[in-house]
Amino acid sequence: MLRRMTSTPAMTLTIRLSPPSLDFWVDVRLRSFGERWVAAADIGGNVEIGLGAGARQALTAALGSLGERARSVLMADPALLAPSSALIGTSS
């Protein structure tokens, strides 16, 4: 049975991943809903959705259609450092 989510997201992050070794960028929106995260990755006008127990897991799932190399490069983009620090700061 599906339940409607009526609460607003606890946290929303917006990030542009654009590592120099790739010739494209990905705009990402990460939202937390209680213990779950949703990532929406805009890849060339197509939005890929990923779900996960954590933000990184959701983002990895959303980037899945790009293949292992591109996904690894994007997940190592320094643009993820500041959001990661913000998440760590809110978990304590």
Contact map, one row per residue, 1 for C-alpha under 8 A:
11100000000000000000000000000000000000000000000000000000000000000000000000000000000000000000
11110000000000000000000000000000000000000000000000000000000000000000000000000000000000000000
11111000000000000000000000000000000000000000000000000000000000000000000000000000000000000000
01111100000000000000000000000000000000000000000000000000000000000000000000000000000000000000
00111110000000000000000000000000000000000000000000000000000000000000000000000000000000000000
00011111000000000000000000000000000000000000000000000000000000000000000000000000000000000000
00001111100000000000000000000000100000000000000000000000000000000000000000000000000000000000
00000111110000000000000000000000100000000000000000000000000000000000000000000000000000000000
00000011111100000000000000000011110000000000000000000000000000000000000000000000000000000000
00000001111100000000000000000011110000000000000000000000000000000000000000000000000000000000
00000000111110000000000000000011100000000000000000000000000000000000000000000000000000000000
00000000111111000000000000001111000000000000000000000000000000000000000000000000000000000000
00000000001111100000000000011110000000000000000000000000000000000000000000000000001000000000
00000000000111110000000000111100000000000000000000000000000000000000000000000000000000000000
00000000000011111000000000111000000000000000000000000000000000000000000000000011000000000000
00000000000001111100000011110000000000000000000000000000000000000000000000000010000000000000
00000000000000111110000011110000000000000000000000000000000000000000000001001011000000000000
00000000000000011111010111000000000000000000000000000000000000000000000001001010000000000000
00000000000000001111110010000000000000000000000000000000000000000000000011001000000000000000
00000000000000000111111000000000000000000000000000000000000000000000000000000000000000000000
00000000000000000011111000000000000000000000000000000000000000000000000010000000000000000000
00000000000000000111111110000000000000000000000000000000000000000000010010000000000000000000
00000000000000000001111110000000000000000000000000000000000000000000000000000000000000000000
00000000000000000100011111000000000000000001000000000000000000000000000000000000000000000000
00000000000000011110011111100000000000000011000000000000000000000000000000000000000000000000
00000000000000011100000111110000000000001111000000000000000000000000000000000000000000000000
00000000000001111000000011111000000000001110000000000000000000000000000000000000000000000000
00000000000011111000000001111100000000111100000000000000000000000000000000000000000000000000
00000000000111100000000000111110000000111000000000000000000000000000000000000000000000000000
00000000000111000000000000011111000011110000000000000010001000000000000000000000000000000000
00000000111110000000000000001111100011100000000000000010000000000000000000000000000000000000
00000000111100000000000000000111111111000000000000000010000000000000000000000000000000000000
00000011111000000000000000000011111111000000000000000000000000000000000000000000000000000000
00000000110000000000000000000001111110000000000000000000000000000000000000000000000000000000
00000000000000000000000000000001111110000000000000001100000000000000000000000000000000000000
00000000000000000000000000000001111111000000000000111100000000000000000000000000000000000000
00000000000000000000000000000111111111100000000000111110010000000000000000000000000000000000
00000000000000000000000000000111100111110000000011110010011000000000000000000000000000000000
00000000000000000000000000011110000011111000000011100010011001000000000000000000000000000000
00000000000000000000000000011100000001111100001111000000001001000000000000000000000000000000
00000000000000000000000001111000000000111110001110000000001001100000000000000000000000000000
00000000000000000000000001110000000000011111111100000000000000000000000000000000000000000000
00000000000000000000000011100000000000001111111100000000000000000000000000000000000000000000
00000000000000000000000111000000000000000111110000000000000000000000000000000000000000000000
00000000000000000000000000000000000000000111111000000000000000000000000000000000000000000000
00000000000000000000000000000000000000000111111100000000000000000000000000000000000000000000
00000000000000000000000000000000000000011110111110000000000000000000000000000000000000000000
00000000000000000000000000000000000000011110011111000000000001101000000000000000000000000000
00000000000000000000000000000000000001111000001111100000000011000000000000000000000000000000
00000000000000000000000000000000000001110000000111110000111111100000000000000000000000000000
00000000000000000000000000000000000111100000000011111000111011000000000000000000000000000000
00000000000000000000000000000000000111000000000001111111111010000000000000000000000000000000
00000000000000000000000000000000001110000000000000111110110000000000000000000000000000000000
00000000000000000000000000000000001110000000000000011111110000000000000000000000000000000000
00000000000000000000000000000111000011100000000000011111111000000000000000000000000000000000
00000000000000000000000000000000000000000000000000010111111100000000000000000000000000000000
00000000000000000000000000000000000000000000000001111111111110000000000000000000000000000000
00000000000000000000000000000000000011100000000001111111111111000000000000000000000000000000
00000000000000000000000000000100000001111000000001110011111111100000000000000000000000000000
00000000000000000000000000000000000000000000000001000001111111110000001000100000000000000000
00000000000000000000000000000000000000000000000011110000111111110000000000000000000000000000
00000000000000000000000000000000000000111000000111100000011111111000000000000000000000000000
00000000000000000000000000000000000000001000000101000000001111111110001000000000000000000000
00000000000000000000000000000000000000000000000000000000000111111111001000000000000000000000
00000000000000000000000000000000000000000000000100000000000001111110000000000000000000000000
00000000000000000000000000000000000000000000000000000000000000111111111000000000000000000000
00000000000000000000000000000000000000000000000000000000000000111111111000000000000000000000
00000000000000000000000000000000000000000000000000000000000000010111111100000000000000000000
00000000000000000000000000000000000000000000000000000000000000000111111110000000000000000000
00000000000000000000010000000000000000000000000000000000000000000111111111000000000000000000
00000000000000000000000000000000000000000000000000000000000100110111111111100000000000000000
00000000000000000000000000000000000000000000000000000000000000000001111111110000000000000000
00000000000000000010110000000000000000000000000000000000000000000000111111111000000000000000
00000000000000001110000000000000000000000000000000000000000000000000011111111000000000000000
00000000000000000000000000000000000000000000000000000000000100000000001111111001000000000000
00000000000000000000000000000000000000000000000000000000000000000000000111111101000000000000
00000000000000001110000000000000000000000000000000000000000000000000000011111111100000000000
00000000000000000000000000000000000000000000000000000000000000000000000000011111100000000000
00000000000000111100000000000000000000000000000000000000000000000000000000001111111000000000
00000000000000101000000000000000000000000000000000000000000000000000000000111111111100000000
00000000000000000000000000000000000000000000000000000000000000000000000000001111111110000000
00000000000000000000000000000000000000000000000000000000000000000000000000000011111111000000
00000000000010000000000000000000000000000000000000000000000000000000000000000011111111100000
00000000000000000000000000000000000000000000000000000000000000000000000000000001111111110000
00000000000000000000000000000000000000000000000000000000000000000000000000000000111111111000
00000000000000000000000000000000000000000000000000000000000000000000000000000000011111111100
00000000000000000000000000000000000000000000000000000000000000000000000000000000001111111110
00000000000000000000000000000000000000000000000000000000000000000000000000000000000111111111
00000000000000000000000000000000000000000000000000000000000000000000000000000000000011111111
00000000000000000000000000000000000000000000000000000000000000000000000000000000000001111111
00000000000000000000000000000000000000000000000000000000000000000000000000000000000000111111
00000000000000000000000000000000000000000000000000000000000000000000000000000000000000011111
